[in-house]
Amino acid sequence: MSRRYWGHTPALAESFLECHPGSSFSVLTSDGSRPGRGAPDRIEVLDPADIGIDTEELHRRATMFVAQGLAGSMKPILWRRSLRDGAVRWCSSTPTAASMTT
């Protein structure tokens, strides 16, 4: 996800967390941005390095894809991490690459 989509995140996160108490909500950011004011404290913000994509690989992907493609190219890795960590449910919103788990 990039800075451009942070405005949608609080509503999505609040809605999900309200319907699924005790769950977590993670967002993978591709540009190092962070949510602004109004975002729930319970949002876990992940950078590509957090899911095993090093700087060199991120730069390689960034030369191959526009923002949506870059986010999409990281989703399978994010999903694998979520499943490895015991996520029971997850959801992804294009192009935000959000992961919601219970």
C-alpha positions as CSV (number, residue, x, y, z in Angstrom):
1,M,0.0,0.0,0.0
2,S,1.2,3.5,-0.6
3,R,0.5,6.8,1.0
4,R,-2.2,7.5,-1.5
5,Y,-4.5,4.9,0.2
6,W,-4.1,5.6,3.9
7,G,-7.3,7.6,3.9
8,H,-9.3,4.4,3.4
9,T,-7.5,2.4,6.1
10,P,-9.1,3.7,9.3
11,A,-12.6,3.0,8.2
12,L,-11.7,-0.5,7.0
13,A,-9.7,-1.3,10.1
14,E,-12.3,0.0,12.5
15,S,-15.1,-1.9,10.8
16,F,-13.2,-5.1,10.7
17,L,-11.9,-4.9,14.3
18,E,-15.4,-4.0,15.6
19,C,-16.9,-7.0,13.9
20,H,-14.0,-9.3,14.9
21,P,-13.0,-8.4,18.5
22,G,-9.6,-9.8,19.4
23,S,-8.5,-9.9,15.8
24,S,-5.5,-8.1,14.3
25,F,-5.3,-5.8,11.3
26,S,-2.0,-5.5,9.3
27,V,-1.2,-3.2,6.4
28,L,1.8,-3.7,4.1
29,T,3.3,-0.4,2.9
30,S,5.4,-0.3,-0.1
31,D,6.7,3.3,0.3
32,G,7.5,3.5,4.0
33,S,4.5,5.7,4.7
34,R,2.5,5.5,8.0
35,P,-1.1,6.3,8.8
36,G,-2.0,9.8,9.9
37,R,-4.2,10.9,12.7
38,G,-7.4,9.0,13.2
39,A,-6.0,5.6,12.4
40,P,-6.6,2.9,15.0
41,D,-3.6,2.1,17.2
42,R,-4.2,-1.6,16.6
43,I,-3.1,-1.4,13.0
44,E,0.2,-3.3,12.5
45,V,2.2,-1.5,9.8
46,L,4.6,-3.8,7.9
47,D,7.4,-2.9,5.6
48,P,8.6,-5.2,2.8
49,A,11.6,-6.2,5.0
50,D,9.1,-7.5,7.6
51,I,7.9,-10.2,5.2
52,G,11.3,-11.1,3.8
53,I,11.6,-8.7,0.9
54,D,15.0,-7.0,1.1
55,T,15.8,-3.5,-0.4
56,E,17.4,-4.9,-3.5
57,E,14.3,-7.1,-4.3
58,L,12.0,-4.2,-3.5
59,H,13.9,-2.0,-6.0
60,R,13.8,-4.7,-8.6
61,R,10.1,-5.0,-8.2
62,A,9.6,-1.3,-8.3
63,T,11.3,-1.1,-11.7
64,M,9.0,-3.8,-13.1
65,F,5.7,-2.5,-11.7
66,V,3.6,0.6,-11.2
67,A,2.3,1.1,-7.6
68,Q,-0.6,-1.4,-7.9
69,G,1.5,-4.0,-9.5
70,L,4.2,-3.6,-6.8
71,A,1.6,-4.1,-4.1
72,G,0.1,-7.1,-5.9
73,S,3.5,-8.7,-6.3
74,M,4.0,-8.7,-2.5
75,K,0.5,-10.1,-1.6
76,P,1.4,-13.8,-2.0
77,I,4.4,-13.3,0.4
78,L,2.2,-11.4,2.8
79,W,-0.5,-14.1,2.7
80,R,2.2,-16.8,3.3
81,R,3.4,-14.9,6.3
82,S,-0.1,-14.5,7.7
83,L,-0.8,-18.2,7.3
84,R,2.5,-19.1,8.8
85,D,1.7,-16.9,11.8
86,G,-1.6,-18.7,12.3
87,A,-4.0,-16.4,10.6
88,V,-7.4,-18.0,10.5
89,R,-9.1,-15.4,8.3
90,W,-7.5,-12.9,6.0
91,C,-8.7,-10.4,3.4
92,S,-6.9,-8.3,0.8
93,S,-8.1,-5.1,-0.8
94,T,-6.5,-4.1,-4.1
95,P,-4.2,-2.2,-4.1
96,T,-3.9,-1.8,-0.3
97,A,-2.5,-5.2,0.5
98,A,-4.2,-5.3,3.9
99,S,-4.2,-8.4,6.0
100,M,-6.8,-9.0,8.6
101,T,-6.5,-12.0,10.9
102,T,-8.3,-13.6,13.8
